[in-house]
Amino acid sequence: MNKEEILNKLKNIIYPNFKRDIVDFGFVKDITINGKEIGIFLEIPSNNSEVKEKLQNEITKLFENVNVEIKTPQIAQEAPKKKNIAPNIKHFVMVSSGKGGVGKSTTSVNLSIALAQAGKSVGLLDADIYGPNIPRMLNLTNQKPLVDESIKKLIPLKTYGIKVMSMGMMYEEGQSLIWRGPMIMRAIEQMLSDVLWGELDILVIDMPPGTGDAQLTLAQSVPVSAGISVTTPQVVALDDSARSMDMFNKLKIPIAGIVENMSGFVCPKCNEVYDIFGKGGGVELAKKNECELLAQVPIEPMIRESGDEGKPITFFKPDSISAKEYLQAAHKIIAFLDKVGDSVDNSQIQPVRH
């Protein structure tokens, strides 16, 4: 059997969860033939043990006397470096989601205000570089931060009892940022180190959707005290939120809990609750990850209105169902941070080798 015949047989193996075979994907990196013995070397983009085992079993079934080696992404073995580029901030809270459109920025805004109402000095960093919605949600769209010329640092804007900084304040409304990963990483570092945050109890950081460069950069730049995953009840959103939870674990970020957004629609006329996106998904995800369900925030027309008008519901409608959920979540987060204390150390996180 020659290499071409071996490749033709390998084309029968479909990469798990996809419709293309491992040859078409280019995962077959080398084939060796030594008499009756065959050596096959694969390099795949997943480090999932089940994917690796399935490929190994399927190749073994196709050939006799075959030795299969599968390379998966590895973490670079470098000496750990402790880093905290914003030492005046006691706790960093990462608000993340596996996908966009689940209400992550709305959650970040209202949690920040609720934490301030609970007596903490709070900052809000909009690190969602491509979709910075925080300025509009806080009615700051036409305001630009000033610069402290003596130390060449930006002065964050203040509103509703919190300090705020967003990349959306740096360029014109509607202007797009077409940046590669390294530029995103540098921007996040600058918004931490080149902004005059002062002494803060908590900095809430509204992350971009997903699990990429921005999340890794943040975890390598400061000791993140708590991770919060925002989701909606439907299965698709929960699947993506599970990836966020996995990211927190891999980045050694303590998980404070889950905020289930759009948790039922409250009819403004009859006050009946309708579970448009399903029910109980956030509860199950919290149980699976052994963390708290911090809040179940329903769909209310006033939430949409508050975001569009720059009048956060937690500040302007403190007696609403949603505002009470955010305030309850804030108290749970404070208790979590008190429990975590100063023990958080993300220094063992290493750059991922691409």
Salt bridges, closest charged atoms under 4 A:
ASP24 OD2 - ARG20 NE 2.97
ASP128 OD2 - LYS104 NZ 3.61
GLU149 OE1 - LYS152 NZ 2.76
GLU173 OE2 - ARG136 NH2 2.28
GLU189 OE1 - ARG186 NH1 3.57
ASP206 OD1 - LYS104 NZ 2.95
ASP240 OD1 - ARG243 NH1 2.48
ASP246 OD2 - LYS250 NZ 3.17
GLU292 OE1 - LYS332 NZ 3.73
ASP308 OD2 - ARG304 NH1 3.21
